[in-house]
Amino acid sequence: MRNIYIQTLYLENYRNFQTLDFSITNNSVILVGENGSGKTNILEAISLLSAGKGLRSARLEDICKTGSNYWSINSILQSKLGLAEIKTNFKLSSNKRFTEFNGSKIQNNELSKLSNIIWLSTQLDGIFLAKVSDRRKFFDRIVYNLQESHAKAISKYEYFMQERSKILEQDFLDIKWIQIIEEQMAELALEIATNRIKILEKIKRSIDEIDSEFPKAILSIDGIIEEKILSGESGIIDFIKKQFLFFRARDKASRRTSFGTHKSDFVVMHKEKNILTRLCSTGEQKAMLITIILAQINTIIKECAVIPILLLDEIFAHLDNKRKEYLTDFFKASKIQLWITATNIGEIKQLEKDFQLIKLG
């Protein structure tokens, strides 16, 4: 079993920090400070050491400290491939983000080969009431942590989708080229949908196996391609290509892609009440999120023999003592590197002796 954990973290021109440099001497960390001190900014920086757009899905230029033209993150961590130095930075002049692993440039989506980072933040509050795309991206991040190729497949699919849109905007349609693009998209769509179904089943099994203080959830993916896979239909790639062909005129007019795996929805139901989670109370929605996070952790440990990093933003302040105690015992037993934010240490006093305390502000 391999633990993923951060040993050092250095930030430069990152949001409210001109520089921030610290070493981790304990397995887990409590970040304590008033609102606006930068606690969530640190969690966001850590989240950017994994594939995807990070905890906030923020625009890269918005991360730059006011008056600066770049930001950078440098970390030494124990990764899935051993001790690793990961650097990622963004420059306003090029409007590009660059990532390095032990001095060699890599694509951002390749970070899924190095790290497993999970988070539960205030940005996820209301995820069940949010747009379909937000729920789908939330689930795709779960898949990233269990299927290393998924992030790359999503990235390539989005690239080809943009290329298809550019071709459709032209006055004269390049039939041969758009057929090649649509074939690539169809193959990637099948891969993406298959990954989602495979990981969904594993998360569902984990939810059923966990005996916790949090409610059980029923999970599903609502998407045409996923439904065809589940029904055992053949010729799915040909079906997808025909759909792309059918929607070309509409997509040209709307400048959108009307069909594909980017339209699928992640659906969650409260098992005991048998209702959609979006119809539950705010507290129940938060509890369902924790259920999914716990199942994700257990699945990663079981399937990948890896213990991930977990980022929790102000979560303990909203739980009763029974659930706090359950989570505390769960995290201790899993030996996970945990990063917790709090406005005052009293919210998580029971954890203080086992954590490294970092005060901000």
VOBA-1610 file (N, C-alpha, C; in pm, whole numbers, padded with zeros to 5 digits, always signed):
BEGIN
Met+00085-00119+00000Met+00000+00000+00000Met+00088+00124+00000Arg+00063+00215-00095Arg+00144+00337-00104Arg+00061+00459-00061Asn+00117+00537+00032Asn+00054+00662+00072Asn+00095+00775-00022Ile-00002+00853-00066Ile+00028+00977-00138Ile+00026+01089-00034Tyr+00136+01164-00023Tyr+00136+01273+00074Tyr+00237+01380+00033Ile+00207+01502+00075Ile+00291+01617+00044Ile+00396+01634+00154Gln+00520+01660+00113Gln+00628+01686+00208Gln+00659+01835+00217Thr+00661+01903+00102Thr+00684+02048+00101Thr+00590+02114+00001Leu+00556+02238+00029Leu+00471+02315-00061Leu+00522+02459-00065Tyr+00545+02509-00187Tyr+00593+02646-00205Tyr+00503+02715-00308Leu+00445+02827-00270Leu+00359+02905-00359Leu+00422+03042-00383Glu+00406+03090-00504Glu+00456+03223-00539Glu+00351+03298-00621Asn+00319+03420-00575Asn+00218+03505-00641Asn+00086+03431-00660Tyr+00053+03352-00560Tyr-00069+03270-00569Tyr-00179+03333-00485Arg-00276+03394-00555Arg-00388+03463-00491Arg-00338+03563-00387Asn-00368+03542-00257Asn-00329+03643-00157Asn-00185+03626-00108Phe-00116+03520-00154Phe+00021+03495-00107Phe+00125+03543-00209Gln+00217+03629-00161Gln+00332+03660-00246Gln+00425+03540-00248Thr+00455+03489-00130Thr+00524+03360-00118Thr+00468+03286+00004Leu+00468+03157-00004Leu+00429+03071+00108Leu+00513+02945+00097Asp+00581+02911+00206Asp+00675+02799+00202Asp+00666+02723+00333Phe+00625+02597+00328Phe+00630+02518+00450Phe+00653+02371+00422Ser+00704+02304+00526Ser+00728+02160+00520Ser+00628+02090+00610Ile+00587+01971+00569Ile+00489+01895+00645Ile+00563+01794+00731Thr+00550+01808+00862Thr+00620+01720+00956Thr+00527+01615+01016Asn+00398+01624+00985Asn+00301+01528+01036Asn+00223+01473+00919Asn+00151+01365+00942Asn+00074+01305+00834Asn-00038+01396+00786Ser-00093+01478+00877Ser-00206+01561+00839Ser-00192+01702+00895Val-00269+01795+00839Val-00250+01937+00864Val-00384+02004+00892Ile-00384+02094+00990Ile-00498+02182+01015Ile-00454+02323+00979Leu-00527+02387+00890Leu-00504+02527+00853Leu-00606+02612+00927Val-00560+02696+01019Val-00650+02777+01101Val-00628+02923+01069Gly-00737+02997+01050Gly-00727+03140+01023Gly-00863+03199+00998Glu-00871+03331+01008Glu-00996+03401+00982Glu-01033+03389+00834Asn-01158+03416+00803Asn-01201+03421+00664Asn-01117+03523+00588Gly-01070+03484+00470Gly-00986+03573+00390Gly-00837+03557+00415Ser-00798+03467+00507Ser-00656+03449+00537Ser-00584+03361+00435Gly-00662+03288+00352Gly-00601+03210+00244Gly-00606+03060+00265Lys-00685+03013+00361Lys-00692+02868+00388Lys-00737+02790+00264Thr-00847+02834+00204Thr-00899+02764+00086Thr-00805+02779-00033Asn-00733+02891-00039Asn-00636+02910-00148Asn-00527+02802-00143Ile-00486+02763-00023Ile-00385+02658-00009Ile-00442+02524-00057Leu-00565+02495-00017Leu-00629+02370-00063Leu-00640+02369-00215Glu-00676+02485-00272Glu-00688+02493-00419Glu-00554+02465-00485Ala-00446+02521-00431Ala-00313+02498-00488Ala-00278+02350-00484Ile-00308+02283-00374Ile-00282+02139-00364Ile-00365+02063-00467Ser-00490+02104-00486Ser-00577+02036-00582Ser-00524+02046-00724Leu-00446+02150-00753Leu-00389+02168-00886Leu-00268+02078-00910Leu-00232+01999-00810Leu-00130+01896-00828Leu-00191+01766-00879Ser-00319+01770-00910Ser-00389+01656-00970Ser-00445+01698-01105Ala-00489+01601-01184Ala-00544+01630-01316Ala-00671+01713-01304Gly-00693+01802-01401Gly-00814+01882-01401Gly-00788+02028-01367Lys-00895+02100-01338Lys-00888+02244-01317Lys-00891+02285-01171Gly-00879+02188-01083Gly-00867+02222-00943Gly-00998+02241-00870Leu-00984+02271-00743Leu-01097+02278-00650Leu-01202+02380-00689Arg-01160+02494-00744Arg-01254+02599-00781Arg-01289+02601-00929Ser-01218+02526-01011Ser-01230+02534-01157Ser-01215+02678-01204Ala-01120+02748-01142Ala-01102+02891-01168Ala-01028+02916-01299Arg-01050+03035-01354Arg-00969+03078-01468Arg-00827+03100-01418Leu-00730+03053-01495Leu-00591+03056-01451Leu-00542+03198-01423Glu-00588+03294-01503Glu-00543+03432-01484Glu-00597+03492-01354Asp-00709+03437-01305Asp-00767+03490-01181Asp-00690+03447-01057Ile-00602+03348-01073Ile-00525+03298-00959Ile-00407+03390-00927Cys-00359+03464-01027Cys-00245+03554-01007Cys-00274+03656-00896Lys-00178+03673-00808Lys-00188+03778-00707Lys-00200+03912-00778Thr-00280+04002-00725Thr-00301+04133-00786Thr-00168+04202-00813Gly-00149+04245-00937Gly-00027+04313-00977Gly+00082+04221-01028Ser+00059+04091-01023Ser+00159+03994-01070Ser+00121+03941-01207Asn+00220+03893-01282Asn+00193+03841-01416Asn+00217+03691-01426Tyr+00232+03625-01310Tyr+00247+03479-01311Tyr+00216+03425-01171Trp+00194+03295-01164Trp+00188+03225-01035Trp+00257+03090-01051Ser+00302+03035-00941Ser+00368+02904-00948Ser+00343+02824-00820Ile+00342+02693-00838Ile+00330+02597-00727Ile+00444+02498-00742Asn+00517+02475-00633Asn+00626+02377-00634Asn+00608+02287-00513Ser+00603+02157-00537Ser+00579+02064-00426Ser+00665+01940-00441Ile+00711+01890-00328Ile+00772+01757-00323Ile+00673+01667-00253Leu+00636+01559-00317Leu+00540+01467-00258Leu+00577+01323-00287Gln+00527+01238-00203Gln+00538+01096-00228Gln+00424+01061-00324Ser+00458+01021-00444Ser+00359+00998-00548Ser+00341+00848-00573Lys+00257+00815-00668Lys+00237+00675-00705Lys+00362+00616-00769Leu+00451+00703-00817Leu+00574+00658-00880Leu+00696+00684-00793Gly+00674+00712-00665Gly+00784+00739-00574Gly+00797+00888-00546Leu+00907+00927-00484Leu+00928+01067-00449Leu+00934+01152-00576Ala+00857+01261-00576Ala+00845+01341-00699Ala+00845+01489-00667Glu+00907+01566-00755Glu+00896+01711-00751Glu+00800+01752-00863Ile+00692+01816-00825Ile+00593+01861-00923Ile+00589+02013-00920Lys+00608+02073-01036Lys+00597+02218-01051Lys+00487+02247-01153Thr+00406+02345-01122Thr+00308+02391-01221Thr+00298+02542-01210Asn+00300+02609-01325Asn+00298+02755-01323Asn+00221+02811-01442Phe+00182+02935-01429Phe+00105+03003-01533Phe+00163+03143-01554Lys+00173+03183-01682Lys+00220+03316-01717Lys+00114+03389-01797Leu+00085+03513-01755Leu-00014+03592-01827Leu+00030+03619-01970Ser+00161+03636-01991Ser+00211+03672-02125Ser+00180+03565-02228Ser+00184+03438-02187Ser+00156+03329-02280Ser+00015+03273-02263Asn-00048+03307-02150Asn-00181+03256-02116Asn-00183+03103-02117Lys-00072+03044-02072Lys-00061+02898-02070Lys-00009+02850-01935Arg-00052+02730-01901Arg-00004+02664-01780Arg+00095+02555-01820Phe+00206+02546-01748Phe+00307+02444-01774Phe+00328+02362-01648Thr+00346+02231-01666Thr+00363+02140-01553Thr+00488+02055-01576Glu+00563+02033-01468Glu+00684+01951-01475Glu+00682+01843-01368Phe+00735+01728-01403Phe+00754+01617-01310Phe+00901+01582-01310Asn+00967+01605-01195Asn+01111+01581-01182Asn+01191+01645-01294Gly+01153+01769-01329Gly+01227+01847-01427Gly+01186+01827-01571Ser+01097+01732-01599Ser+01052+01707-01737Ser+00908+01757-01754Lys+00883+01823-01866Lys+00750+01875-01893Lys+00652+01762-01918Ile+00533+01774-01860Ile+00425+01678-01882Ile+00296+01752-01908Gln+00197+01683-01961Gln+00064+01741-01977Gln-00007+01739-01842Asn-00094+01837-01821Asn-00167+01844-01696Asn-00244+01715-01667Asn-00303+01656-01772Asn-00383+01535-01749Asn-00298+01415-01705Glu-00164+01424-01724Glu-00076+01315-01682Glu-00054+01312-01530Leu-00100+01416-01459Leu-00088+01418-01314Leu-00167+01305-01249Ser-00265+01251-01321Ser-00343+01139-01268Ser-00256+01014-01250Lys-00141+01009-01318Lys-00049+00897-01302Lys+00037+00910-01176Leu+00037+01031-01119Leu+00125+01060-01006Leu+00051+01073-00873Ser-00067+01136-00876Ser-00132+01169-00749Ser-00279+01132-00749Asn-00330+01109-00629Asn-00473+01092-00606Asn-00512+01194-00499Ile-00587+01294-00540Ile-00628+01401-00448Ile-00779+01417-00456Ile-00843+01409-00341Ile-00989+01422-00331Ile-01019+01545-00247Trp-01128+01614-00278Trp-01164+01729-00194Trp-01315+01741-00175Leu-01347+01800-00061Leu-01484+01835-00031Leu-01480+01979+00019Ser-01530+02070-00063Ser-01516+02212-00033Ser-01651+02281-00039Thr-01652+02405+00006Thr-01775+02484+00000Thr-01819+02506-00144Gln-01725+02495-00239Gln-01761+02509-00380Gln-01854+02397-00426Leu-01853+02286-00353Leu-01939+02173-00390Leu-02078+02181-00325Asp-02094+02276-00232Asp-02228+02295-00175Asp-02324+02331-00288Gly-02435+02263-00294Gly-02531+02291-00400Gly-02502+02220-00530Ile-02406+02125-00529Ile-02371+02056-00654Ile-02491+01982-00712Phe-02582+01934-00625Phe-02698+01860-00673Phe-02805+01952-00730Leu-02790+02082-00705Leu-02883+02181-00761Leu-02819+02256-00877Ala-02694+02227-00904Ala-02618+02300-01006Ala-02650+02251-01147Lys-02574+02304-01242Lys-02590+02265-01382Lys-02548+02119-01402Val-02605+02056-01504Val-02569+01918-01538Val-02418+01906-01556Ser-02357+02003-01622Ser-02213+01997-01649Ser-02131+01994-01520Asp-02177+02065-01415Asp-02104+02065-01288Asp-02109+01929-01222Arg-02226+01864-01224Arg-02236+01731-01165Arg-02153+01629-01242Arg-02157+01640-01376Arg-02081+01546-01458Arg-01931+01563-01433Lys-01884+01686-01424Lys-01742+01710-01399Lys-01702+01661-01260Phe-01792+01674-01164Phe-01766+01622-01031Phe-01743+01471-01037Phe-01829+01402-01111Phe-01812+01257-01120Phe-01689+01220-01203Asp-01661+01294-01310Asp-01542+01265-01390Asp-01414+01278-01307Arg-01412+01370-01210Arg-01295+01380-01122Arg-01280+01255-01037Ile-01393+01195-00998Ile-01386+01068-00926Ile-01324+00961-01016Val-01364+00961-01142Val-01311+00862-01237Val-01161+00884-01259Tyr-01116+01011-01264Tyr-00973+01040-01280Tyr-00890+00964-01178Asn-00939+00959-01054Asn-00862+00898-00944Asn-00860+00747-00950Leu-00945+00688-01033Leu-00952+00541-01040Leu-00920+00487-01178Gln-00918+00572-01278Gln-00887+00532-01416Gln-00794+00636-01475Glu-00664+00609-01472Glu-00565+00710-01509Glu-00584+00765-01649Ser-00635+00685-01741Ser-00649+00728-01881Ser-00769+00820-01903His-00855+00831-01803His-00981+00904-01823His-00957+01054-01846Ala-00868+01113-01769Ala-00841+01256-01784Ala-00790+01288-01925Lys-00703+01202-01977Lys-00651+01222-02113Lys-00762+01207-02217Ala-00849+01108-02197Ala-00960+01087-02291Ala-01053+01208-02293Ile-01084+01262-02175Ile-01170+01381-02166Ile-01104+01499-02236Ser-00976+01518-02211Ser-00903+01630-02272Ser-00903+01619-02425Lys-00877+01499-02477Lys-00875+01480-02622Lys-01014+01498-02682Tyr-01115+01446-02614Tyr-01253+01460-02662Tyr-01291+01609-02673Glu-01257+01686-02571Glu-01288+01830-02573Glu-01212+01902-02683Tyr-01088+01860-02707Tyr-01009+01920-02816Tyr-01075+01893-02951Phe-01112+01768-02977Phe-01174+01734-03106Phe-01313+01800-03119Met-01382+01817-03010Met-01511+01884-03014Met-01494+02030-03057Gln-01390+02095-03006Gln-01360+02233-03047Gln-01320+02239-03194Glu-01239+02141-03239Glu-01197+02138-03379Glu-01317+02117-03471Arg-01410+02032-03430Arg-01531+02009-03511Arg-01611+02139-03522Ser-01623+02212-03414Ser-01697+02338-03417Ser-01632+02438-03511Lys-01499+02443-03512Lys-01427+02534-03602Lys-01453+02499-03748Ile-01455+02368-03779Ile-01481+02324-03916Ile-01622+02362-03959Leu-01717+02345-03868Leu-01857+02376-03902Leu-01879+02525-03924Glu-01796+02608-03865Glu-01808+02752-03882Glu-01763+02799-04021Gln-01685+02716-04091Gln-01632+02756-04220Gln-01741+02756-04327Asp-01723+02840-04429Asp-01822+02849-04537Asp-01828+02722-04619Phe-01712+02660-04640Phe-01705+02536-04718Phe-01662+02422-04627Leu-01749+02325-04614Leu-01726+02215-04521Leu-01626+02114-04578Asp-01521+02087-04500Asp-01423+01985-04536Asp-01477+01850-04487Ile-01549+01779-04576Ile-01618+01656-04538Ile-01522+01550-04485Lys-01411+01532-04554Lys-01316+01428-04513Lys-01260+01455-04374Trp-01224+01580-04350Trp-01163+01613-04221Trp-01264+01602-04107Ile-01388+01647-04129Ile-01487+01640-04021Ile-01525+01494-03992Gln-01520+01410-04094Gln-01547+01267-04072Gln-01439+01205-03983Ile-01314+01245-04006Ile-01204+01195-03923Ile-01221+01242-03779Ile-01255+01370-03764Ile-01275+01427-03631Ile-01388+01355-03558Glu-01499+01334-03627Glu-01615+01271-03564Glu-01588+01125-03529Glu-01506+01059-03608Glu-01469+00921-03575Glu-01385+00917-03448Gln-01291+01011-03437Gln-01209+01020-03316Gln-01297+01049-03194Met-01391+01141-03211Met-01482+01175-03101Met-01568+01055-03060Ala-01613+00978-03159Ala-01697+00862-03130Ala-01621+00757-03050Glu-01496+00732-03088Glu-01415+00634-03016Glu-01386+00680-02874Leu-01357+00810-02859Leu-01331+00864-02726Leu-01457+00866-02641Ala-01571+00896-02703Ala-01698+00897-02630Ala-01729+00760-02574Leu-01703+00657-02651Leu-01726+00519-02604Leu-01632+00487-02488Glu-01507+00528-02499Glu-01410+00505-02391Glu-01452+00579-02263Ile-01492+00705-02279Ile-01532+00786-02163Ile-01654+00726-02094Ala-01756+00690-02172Ala-01879+00634-02116Ala-01851+00499-02048Thr-01765+00419-02108Thr-01729+00289-02050Thr-01656+00307-01917Asn-01563+00403-01913Asn-01492+00433-01788Asn-01590+00473-01678Arg-01683+00561-01713Arg-01779+00609-01614Arg-01861+00494-01556Ile-01908+00406-01641Ile-01991+00294-01595Ile-01912+00201-01505Lys-01788+00173-01545Lys-01703+00082-01466Lys-01677+00138-01327Ile-01641+00266-01320Ile-01610+00327-01191Ile-01737+00347-01108Leu-01846+00380-01174Leu-01974+00397-01103Leu-02010+00269-01027Glu-01993+00155-01092Glu-02026+00028-01028Glu-01938+00003-00906Lys-01813+00041-00913Lys-01722+00023-00800Lys-01758+00113-00684Ile-01795+00238-00714Ile-01836+00332-00609Ile-01965+00285-00544Lys-02058+00235-00625Lys-02185+00184-00572Lys-02162+00067-00476Arg-02072-00024-00513Arg-02041-00138-00426Arg-01981-00091-00294Ser-01895+00009-00303Ser-01832+00062-00182Ser-01934+00127-00090Ile-02028+00200-00147Ile-02134+00262-00066Ile-02213+00154+00008Asp-02243+00046-00061Asp-02320-00063+00001Asp-02240-00132+00113Glu-02107-00135+00098Glu-02022-00206+00194Glu-01995-00125+00321Ile-01996+00009+00309Ile-01961+00095+00422Ile-02078+00106+00520Asp-02048+00081+00648Asp-02145+00101+00754Asp-02108+00230+00825Ser-02176+00339+00793Ser-02135+00470+00843Ser-02253+00546+00903Glu-02222+00665+00954Glu-02324+00754+01011Glu-02391+00839+00904Phe-02357+00813+00777Phe-02409+00895+00669Phe-02505+00814+00582Pro-02602+00880+00518Pro-02706+00807+00442Pro-02651+00736+00319Lys-02715+00628+00281Lys-02680+00556+00160Lys-02729+00633+00038Ala-02657+00616-00073Ala-02693+00686-00197Ala-02710+00585-00311Ile-02801+00616-00400Ile-02818+00540-00524Ile-02762+00627-00637Leu-02663+00575-00709Leu-02595+00652-00813Leu-02628+00598-00952Ser-02633+00690-01049Ser-02652+00648-01189Ser-02597+00756-01281Ile-02574+00717-01406Ile-02534+00812-01511Ile-02647+00819-01612Asp-02698+00939-01634Asp-02806+00960-01730Asp-02746+01013-01859Gly-02725+00923-01954Gly-02668+00961-02083Gly-02701+00858-02187Ile-02723+00901-02310Ile-02766+00809-02417Ile-02660+00703-02443Ile-02534+00744-02451Ile-02427+00649-02482Ile-02410+00550-02367Glu-02414+00600-02243Glu-02402+00510-02128Glu-02518+00410-02126Glu-02637+00456-02159Glu-02754+00367-02160Glu-02738+00256-02263Lys-02684+00288-02379Lys-02665+00187-02484Lys-02560+00084-02443Ile-02456+00128-02373Ile-02356+00034-02324Ile-02419-00060-02222Leu-02495-00005-02130Leu-02557-00085-02025Leu-02659-00184-02080Ser-02722-00148-02192Ser-02821-00238-02252Ser-02757-00347-02338Gly-02624-00336-02357Gly-02552-00438-02432Gly-02563-00425-02583Glu-02601-00309-02631Glu-02615-00289-02776Glu-02478-00296-02845Ser-02480-00337-02971Ser-02358-00339-03053Ser-02360-00220-03149Gly-02248-00196-03215Gly-02241-00089-03314Gly-02256+00050-03256Ile-02209+00070-03133Ile-02229+00200-03066Ile-02149+00311-03134Ile-02027+00281-03178Ile-01946+00385-03244Ile-02015+00433-03372Asp-02069+00342-03450Asp-02142+00381-03571Asp-02264+00466-03535Phe-02333+00431-03428Phe-02448+00510-03382Phe-02405+00652-03346Ile-02293+00665-03274Ile-02246+00798-03233Ile-02210+00881-03356Lys-02141+00820-03452Lys-02102+00894-03574Lys-02226+00942-03651Lys-02329+00858-03656Lys-02453+00898-03725Lys-02520+01015-03654Gln-02511+01016-03521Gln-02569+01128-03445Gln-02493+01257-03471Phe-02360+01249-03477Phe-02281+01368-03509Phe-02318+01421-03648Leu-02334+01330-03743Leu-02373+01369-03879Leu-02511+01434-03878Phe-02605+01374-03808Phe-02742+01425-03803Phe-02747+01567-03745Phe-02664+01595-03647Phe-02670+01725-03577Phe-02579+01831-03636Arg-02512+01804-03749Arg-02416+01902-03802Arg-02482+02037-03830Ala-02597+02037-03896Ala-02662+02164-03932Ala-02702+02241-03807Arg-02759+02170-03708Arg-02799+02238-03585Arg-02677+02291-03510Asp-02571+02211-03508Asp-02450+02252-03436Asp-02384+02372-03504Lys-02391+02377-03635Lys-02335+02492-03708Lys-02410+02619-03671Ala-02542+02610-03662Ala-02625+02728-03631Ala-02610+02769-03484Ser-02603+02672-03396Ser-02600+02702-03253Ser-02460+02723-03199Arg-02358+02679-03276Arg-02219+02682-03232Arg-02200+02601-03104Arg-02275+02495-03093Arg-02267+02402-02981Arg-02266+02260-03035Thr-02224+02166-02951Thr-02229+02025-02990Thr-02347+01962-02918Ser-02447+01920-02995Ser-02576+01880-02938Ser-02577+01740-02879Phe-02480+01658-02916Phe-02483+01517-02875Phe-02344+01474-02831Gly-02340+01387-02730Gly-02213+01330-02688Gly-02206+01306-02539Thr-02093+01257-02492Thr-02077+01226-02350Thr-02069+01352-02264His-02049+01468-02326His-02048+01594-02252His-02190+01639-02216Lys-02290+01560-02251Lys-02429+01591-02217Lys-02481+01502-02103Ser-02404+01405-02060Ser-02449+01310-01958Ser-02458+01377-01822Asp-02545+01321-01736Asp-02567+01376-01602Asp-02536+01270-01497Phe-02480+01314-01385Phe-02454+01228-01270Phe-02572+01244-01175Val-02646+01137-01153Val-02770+01143-01077Val-02752+01070-00943Val-02793+01137-00835Val-02779+01080-00701Val-02915+01085-00631Met-02952+00972-00571Met-03077+00964-00496Met-03050+00923-00352His-03133+00972-00260His-03129+00931-00120His-03197+00795-00112Lys-03122+00691-00075Lys-03174+00555-00083Lys-03294+00532+00010Glu-03283+00574+00134Glu-03389+00548+00231Glu-03518+00622+00194Lys-03504+00747+00150Lys-03622+00827+00115Lys-03668+00805-00028Asn-03580+00745-00110Asn-03610+00718-00251Asn-03650+00846-00325Ile-03574+00952-00302Ile-03596+01078-00373Ile-03462+01132-00423Leu-03468+01214-00527Leu-03347+01277-00577Leu-03284+01363-00468Thr-03151+01363-00464Thr-03082+01437-00359Thr-03110+01587-00369Arg-03135+01637-00488Arg-03164+01781-00502Arg-03292+01821-00431Leu-03377+01723-00397Leu-03500+01751-00325Leu-03482+01738-00174Cys-03364+01698-00131Cys-03334+01683+00012Cys-03294+01817+00073Ser-03286+01820+00205Ser-03243+01941+00274Ser-03094+01967+00248Thr-03051+02088+00280Thr-02909+02124+00261Thr-02818+02031+00341Gly-02859+02000+00466Gly-02780+01911+00550Gly-02771+01771+00493Glu-02883+01722+00439Glu-02884+01588+00379Glu-02798+01584+00253Gln-02801+01692+00174Gln-02717+01698+00054Gln-02569+01691+00092Lys-02531+01764+00198Lys-02391+01761+00245Lys-02354+01620+00291Ala-02446+01555+00361Ala-02420+01419+00409Ala-02404+01322+00293Met-02483+01340+00187Met-02472+01253+00070Met-02338+01273-00001Leu-02290+01397-00004Leu-02158+01423-00061Leu-02050+01349+00016Ile-02060+01352+00149Ile-01962+01282+00231Ile-01969+01132+00206Thr-02090+01079+00190Thr-02106+00936+00156Thr-02026+00902+00031Ile-02038+00985-00073Ile-01969+00960-00200Ile-01818+00972-00182Ile-01773+01071-00103Ile-01630+01089-00079Ile-01571+00969-00005Leu-01640+00921+00097Leu-01592+00805+00173Leu-01583+00682+00085Ala-01684+00664+00000Ala-01683+00550-00092Ala-01568+00561-00191Gln-01541+00683-00237Gln-01430+00704-00329Gln-01297+00668-00263Ile-01277+00712-00139Ile-01153+00680-00067Ile-01137+00528-00054Asn-01242+00462-00009Asn-01234+00316+00009Asn-01207+00243-00122Thr-01267+00292-00230Thr-01248+00229-00361Thr-01105+00245-00410Ile-01048+00364-00392Ile-00909+00388-00432Ile-00814+00297-00354Ile-00836+00289-00223Ile-00750+00204-00140Ile-00761+00058-00184Lys-00883+00013-00210Lys-00907-00127-00245Lys-00859-00160-00386Glu-00891-00075-00483Glu-00863-00105-00624Glu-00722-00069-00667Cys-00666+00039-00609Cys-00538+00091-00656Cys-00424+00068-00557Ala-00456+00018-00438Ala-00355+00001-00333Ala-00281+00131-00306Val-00357+00240-00308Val-00303+00374-00287Val-00392+00446-00185Ile-00328+00520-00092Ile-00402+00602+00003Ile-00392+00747-00043Pro-00503+00810-00080Pro-00498+00943-00141Pro-00483+01056-00039Ile-00468+01176-00089Ile-00473+01299-00009Ile-00618+01347-00007Leu-00664+01395+00108Leu-00801+01446+00119Leu-00799+01589+00169Leu-00870+01678+00100Leu-00882+01819+00135Leu-01024+01847+00182Leu-01038+01897+00305Leu-01170+01927+00361Leu-01177+02073+00402Asp-01265+02147+00340Asp-01276+02292+00363Asp-01394+02322+00455Glu-01364+02353+00582Glu-01465+02394+00681Glu-01575+02290+00701Ile-01547+02165+00679Ile-01652+02063+00683Ile-01692+02027+00826Phe-01598+02022+00920Phe-01630+01976+01054Phe-01722+02073+01129Ala-01721+02199+01090Ala-01805+02298+01157Ala-01953+02272+01135His-01988+02192+01035His-02129+02172+00999His-02181+02033+01037Leu-02103+01959+01118Leu-02143+01823+01153Leu-02172+01811+01302Asp-02262+01719+01335Asp-02286+01692+01477Asp-02173+01607+01533Asn-02168+01594+01666Asn-02056+01526+01731Asn-02043+01380+01688Lys-02156+01313+01666Lys-02154+01172+01629Lys-02086+01153+01493Arg-02120+01239+01398Arg-02059+01229+01265Arg-01913+01276+01266Lys-01883+01377+01347Lys-01742+01419+01362Lys-01657+01302+01412Glu-01710+01233+01515Glu-01637+01121+01573Glu-01619+01008+01472Tyr-01723+00981+01393Tyr-01711+00875+01292Tyr-01602+00911+01190Leu-01604+01034+01140Leu-01505+01074+01039Leu-01364+01072+01098Thr-01351+01119+01222Thr-01220+01118+01287Thr-01163+00976+01293Asp-01245+00882+01335Asp-01201+00741+01342Asp-01171+00685+01204Phe-01253+00721+01106Phe-01233+00673+00968Phe-01100+00721+00913Phe-01069+00849+00931Phe-00947+00906+00876Phe-00823+00849+00947Lys-00833+00831+01077Lys-00720+00772+01151Lys-00693+00630+01104Ala-00800+00553+01084Ala-00785+00413+01042Ala-00728+00403+00901Ser-00766+00496+00813Ser-00720+00491+00673Ser-00578+00544+00655Lys-00527+00619+00756Lys-00392+00677+00752Lys-00374+00772+00634Ile-00481+00840+00599Ile-00481+00933+00486Ile-00417+01066+00527Gln-00347+01131+00432Gln-00301+01267+00462Gln-00419+01361+00444Leu-00456+01425+00553Leu-00577+01507+00557Leu-00539+01653+00576Trp-00598+01740+00495Trp-00581+01885+00509Trp-00718+01943+00544Ile-00727+02003+00663Ile-00854+02056+00711Ile-00840+02207+00734Thr-00942+02283+00698Thr-00945+02426+00730Thr-01047+02450+00841Ala-01017+02551+00923Ala-01109+02589+01031Ala-01082+02735+01068Thr-01186+02804+01110Thr-01167+02943+01154Thr-01115+02950+01296Asn-01142+02844+01376Asn-01084+02837+01510Asn-01065+02691+01548Ile-00965+02666+01630Ile-00926+02529+01662Ile-01033+02458+01744Gly-01121+02533+01807Gly-01226+02472+01886Gly-01318+02384+01806Glu-01332+02412+01675Glu-01421+02334+01589Glu-01373+02189+01575Ile-01242+02169+01587Ile-01187+02035+01566Ile-01083+02003+01674Lys-01115+02040+01798Lys-01022+02025+01910Lys-00976+01880+01925Gln-01067+01787+01894Gln-01033+01645+01914Gln-00926+01596+01818Leu-00898+01674+01713Leu-00798+01632+01615Leu-00660+01695+01639Glu-00656+01799+01722Glu-00536+01883+01732Glu-00409+01805+01764Lys-00417+01708+01856Lys-00295+01638+01899Lys-00236+01548+01790Asp-00315+01514+01690Asp-00268+01424+01584Asp-00230+01497+01455Phe-00243+01631+01455Phe-00222+01707+01333Phe-00113+01812+01349Gln-00056+01851+01237Gln+00034+01968+01235Gln-00053+02092+01218Leu-00038+02186+01309Leu-00120+02308+01309Leu-00046+02421+01239Ile-00109+02479+01139Ile-00052+02594+01067Ile-00152+02710+01080Lys-00105+02819+01142Lys-00191+02935+01162Lys-00162+03039+01054Leu-00269+03094+00998Leu-00258+03193+00890Leu-00315+03327+00937Gly-00259+03434+00881Gly-00311+03568+00912Gly-00253+03625+01039
//
